[in-house]
Amino acid sequence: PYPIYKGYFKDDKLILINFSSYVYELADCKKNFKLPGGLTFGASDGLVTNEYGQPDEKSVYLNDNLDYVYKKKGLSLVVNQKENALRVIAVFKPIE
């Protein structure tokens, strides 16, 4: 099973899907879900930027989280700063 948290639709088409390791045990999410390139839940912010480079946008999300948005890749990666762990992955159509 995938740790799907939310899906957003427009005109009956899925436009964004949000995966969250807060929904299931982090260890299970690490084993069962990987992005192309091998990045998975629990990755540090250093691993995120090593894999994808500097984000197009970076913002604080719900106090303790940093949201790294990669528009051209169609990814939003949320790292919990207290844990230094990737906890949320959102996938959307890349924006040029």
SULTAFEN-V620570 format. One line per field, one symbol per residue. ss: DSSP state (A for helix, B for strand, O for the rest). psi: psi as a letter, one per 30 degrees, with the letter a starting at -180 (. if undefined). burial: 1 if it has 24 or more other C-alpha atoms within 12 Angstrom, else 0. A space follows every 10 residues. Layout:
ss: ???
psi: ???
burial: ???
This chain:
ss: OOOBBBBBBB OOBBBBBBBB OOOOOAAAAA AAOBOOOOOB OOOOAAAAAA AAOOOOBBBB BOOOBBBBBB AAAOBBBBBB OOOOBBBBBB BBOOOO
psi: kkikelkkkk hgkkfkkkkk ffelkeeeee efkklkffkl kfkleeeefe efaklekklk jhdgkkjjkj effhkkjkkj fefhkkfkkk klkkk.
burial: 0010000000 0000001111 1100010011 0010100011 1111100100 0100100000 0000111111 0001111111 0000111111 110000
